[in-house]
Amino acid sequence: MIFIIIVALITAATVIFMQSPRFGRKPSGSRLIKIQQAANYKDGQFQNQSFTPDLAEGATYTKVLTKFFFGKDRRNKPSQPLPSQKTDLKNLDPSENVIVWFGHSSYFIQADGKTILVDPVFSGSASPIPATTRAFAGSDVYAVEDFPQIDFLFISHDHWDHLDYQTVLKLKPKVRKVVTSLGTAEHLEYWGYNPAIISEPNWNEAVVLNEGFTVHAVPGRHFSGRSFKRNQAVWAAFVLQTPSFKLFLGGDSGYDHHFKTIGQEHGPFDLAILECGQYNEYWKYIHMMPEEVVTAAHDLGAQRLMPVHHSKFALSVHAWDEPLIRVTTEAARQNMPVVTPMIGEKVSLNDTNTVFTKWWEGLA
């Protein structure tokens, strides 16, 4: 009886906790009708182009949990604060074309006079339970207050490490236009964003943002969901064409043929920003290995690769700096120029000859 009471209390507490607005809201109304009519929606959820199991062959949830709790690399988190720079984003020269990375998958772009922010997470955590995924010391040096008005806010999908409730609430007065994946806007509207400023394309749909600025949503190989029910919104990457640049804004993805298809249809790219981190052989179909990231950049026809999705949160079991070590090693082998700034460092989109320090070397 005591066991039953404890289970009932835990269940009730979980149900109450998940009523919090931070979990968002499932699509409904005309949005749900559009979703149900989508070619990539079947059996009550969005589907990947290729069969994509949650776990790789031979992996089990028991093995995954055992590895996660008892098999993490001893350097899974840095033992000292990460180095960073603080760029004055509010007073950039409007003629500058730059990108500034904030750790993990959050970055700011100023291109052809427009300001762009992608997957911002500045709350200090990447989970509904903050204590479980704290940002590394030194990696969380920017806040919403540091940003100018944002012309285009991009959200690739609704996972907690890409769509941060606290951050997007604070950003709301600064954002002029939102581009997100089909279904994800339900969360944003629930949180008070004006539907009139939101575009939510499905894969292979285009949105004209402004004169000379166009975006195409393109496929990834991943999944979505902020609670137990998955894949009610789509996951996407974005092909952003500005008057001067073509950029690939990559969301989470495992490696697959879609990169080559995107490269053939939309490439070449001045810069491909690709997820590189939080991977493991157990879930290799939904997150690329670092070596695959370099191959994907070649598939896209990228002139330069900027690896992200690392150096802020420990969401896998590898050493915190392993993604950088492996991707730069493979990039040298495959002759792919790689952009590896420290957090907050201003990088010119025009200057393709910048030499980056290996700022991660020597850190414990």
N, C-alpha and C positions, 0 to 999 in steps of 0.2 A: 504493500500500500504506500509506503514511504517513497519507493522508487517511482510508482505511478504519479504520485503528487509532484515529485521533483521534475519528471518529464513533462507533466502538464504545465508546470510553472515556466519551465524553459521554453516550451512551445508558445505559451501565451506571451512571454516577454519578447520572443523573436517576432511574432506577428505584430505586436504593438510597435516594436522598433522599426519594422519594415513599412510602417505607415508614414514614416518620416518623409517630407517632401524631397529630401535628397535622393531618394530612389527613383524619382521621376514618375512618369505615367505611361501606360501602354497606349499605342495608337488607337484612335477611334474615329468614327464619322467618315467624312470624305477621304481623310488620309488612310484610314484602314481599307477603304474600298480600293484606292489606288494601289496599296500594298498587295492586296489579295489578287489584283489583276496583273501584277508584275511577273515577267517571265522567270525571274530568279526566286520566286516565292512558291513554295509547294509544301503540302502536308503541314500547313500551319506555321511555317517559318521560312526565312530566307535561306537559300542554299548556296554553297560554293560551286564554282564551275566544275571542279574535279572532286571526286569522293575525298572527304577530309575527316578522318576519325579524330576524336578528341585526343587519343593517345596513340603513339606509334606501336608497331607490331612488337609483341612481347612485353609491353608496359602494362601495368595495372595501377589502379589508384592506391593500392597498398604499397607498391613499390615507390610511387611518386611521393606519398606522404612520408614514408620512411626516409627517403632521400632528402625531403624538404626539412624534416625535423632533426635528422641525425647524420646526414651526409653532405651538408653544405661545405663548400670550401671555407677554410678558416679565415680567408680574406674576403668573405662575401660582402663585407662592408669596410670602407676605409677606416683606419684607426686614428686618422687626423683630418682636420678640415680640408676640403678640396680648395685649390686656388681658384680665384675668380677675378673678373674685372667688373666695374660698374660703369656702363655706358650711359650717358645722359640722353635717353631716348626722346625726351620732350624737346630737346634743342638741337636735333640733328639738322644739318643743312638739307633742305628739301630736295636739292639736286643730287644728293648722295644716294647710291644704290647699294644697300647693305643688308646683311643678315646677322642676327644676334641670337645665339642659342642659350637656353636657360637650364639645361640639363633635361634628361629624359627626352620627351617628344615635343617640348614647348619651344617655339622660336618666333622671332619677330623679323619681318622683312619690310624694308622700305624700298620700293621699286617704282621708278617713273612717277614719283610724287605721291604715291599711295602707300598707306600703312596697312600691314597685314599681320595678323596674329594667328598662330596655329596651335591647337590643342593645349591651351594654357592651363597649367596646374601650379598654383601658388599658395595653396592652403597648408603646405608642409607635410601632406600625406596623400596616399593614393588608394584609399580604402574607406568604406563606411565606418570602420573602426580605426580611427587615426593611429592608435598606438601600435598597430600591426605593420604599418608601412611608413615609418617616418623618413623624411628626406635626409640624405646624408648631410653631415655638418659641412657648411660652406657652399652647399649646392642651392640653397633657397634664399638667395640674396636679393631677389627682385620681388616687388609687390605690385598690385594693381595700380597703386598710386604713382608708380614710376612710368606709367605709359601715357602717351598722347592719345588723342582721339583715334580710334581704329576704324579704318575704312572697310576692311573685310576681315571678319572673324571666321576661321575655318575650324570645323570640328569633324574629325574623320569617322568617329564612331563613339558609342556611349559607354565604353568601359571607364572605370573610375580614374585610371591613370591618363586619360585623354579628355574626359569631360568631367570637370571638377565643379561641384555644386557651388561651393563658396566663391570660387574665382569668377565663374560666369555671372553670379548674382552681382558681385561688386563691379564687374565690367559693364554691366547693362547700360549705364548712362553714357559710356564712351563709344559704344558700338553702333556704326551706321548701317552695316549689312552683315548678315550671317549666311554662310554656306555650309550645309551639313548634309549628312547622308539620309536617304529616305527613311522616315520614321523617327529619327532622332529629334526632329523639331518638336515633337510632342512634349518632350521633357522641357525644352526651352520655353514653349508657350505656357506650360504649367507653372514655370518659374517666373512668368511675367514679361517675357519678350514679346514684342509686337509682331504678330504673324506677317505683317506687311513688309518687314525687313528681312524675312527669312526665305531662302531658297533651299530646297532639299531634293536634289536630283538623285535618281537611281543610277546604276551603272550605265555608262554610255549615253548619258544625257548631258546637254550643255546648258550653261547659264551665261548670258552676257551681263557682265558686272558694271561696265562703264566703257566709255569710248576707248578702244584698244585693249580692254581687259576682258578675257573670256576664260571660263573654267569648264572643263569636262570632268565629270565623275567617272572613275574607272575601277575595275574590280580589284579586290584583294582576296587572299585566301586566309580567312580568319573566322571570327564569330562576334556576336554582340550580346549585350544584356547587363543590366545593373542589379538583377536579383536572380532568382532560381530559374525563371523562364527565359530561355535564350532566343536570340535571332528574330526578335520582333521588329527590329530596325536593321538596316543594312550597314555594312562596313565598307569603306571606300578609300581610295586615294584620289588625288586631284591633279589634273594637268592644268597648270596656270599659265596662260599666255598674257604677257604684258606687252606694251609697245616695243620693249627692247629685249625681253628675256622669255624663255620657255623653261618653266620649273616643274619638276615632279615632286609633289608634296605627298610623300608616301605614308599611308596608315599602316597598322600592323598587318603582316602577311607572312605566310609560309611561301617557299619558293614554288613556282609553277610556270606553266607556259604563258600565263597572262602577261608577264613582263615583256616577253618578246613581241607579243601581239600589240601591246601598248606602244612599244618602241617603233614598230612598223607603221602604226596608224598615226601616232602623234609625235614621234621623235624627229630629230635628235633633241636632247635637252642640254641647256647650259649647265644645269645643276640638278642632280637627283638626290633628294633627301630621303634616306631609307632607314627603316628600323633595324637596329643591330644591338641586341641585348635582351636579357630575360628569356633566353633560349635554353633548350635542353633537348637531347636526343629523344626523350620520352614524349615531347610535344613538338617534334620537328615539323609537323605539317602546318602548324599555325604561327610559328615564329622561325625565321630563317637562321641558319648557322652563319657566322661571320663570313665564311668563304662564299656562301651562296649570295650574300649581300653584294659582293663585288661582281659576281657573275650576273646578278640581276641588273646592276648598273650598266654593264656592257650590253645586256639584252635591250635595255631602254635606249641605248645610244647616247649615254650621258658623257659629257665632256669632263665633269667632275662629280665625285661622290661625297656627300656629307652624311656620315653615319650618326644616327641619334638613337633614343630609347635606352640610354645607358647613363651611368654616373650620377644618378639621383635617388633611385629606389632599388632595393634588393627584392626583386620579384621572382628570382630564380635562385639557383644554387651555385652558380659560377662565381669566381673572384670578380670583384667590382670592376677591375681594369682589364679583364680578359677580353671583352668585346673589342676594345681599342687595340690591344696587342695583336689579336688574330686578324682583325680587318685591315690594319695597316700592313701587316706582313703579307697578306694575300693581295692587297692592292698593289704592292710593289711587284709581286710575282706576275700579276695580270696587267701591269702597266696602266693602272687606273689612278689618276690624280685624286687625292683624298683631302678633304677639308676637315680638320680636327681642331677647332678653336677651343680654348677653355671657356667655361661658363661666363657669359657676359661680354666676351671679346667681340669687337666689331669687325666684321669680315666684308670686304668689298666684293660685290658681284661682278664688277668690271675687271678687277685685277686678278687674273688667273694664275699669276706667278708667285703668289704669296707662299712663303715657306713657314709652316707651323711647327712650333716646338712640341716635343713629346712631353707635355706638361704632367702627364700621369706617371712618368718614370721617377723612381725614387720615393714614391709615396707608399706608405705601408697599407 
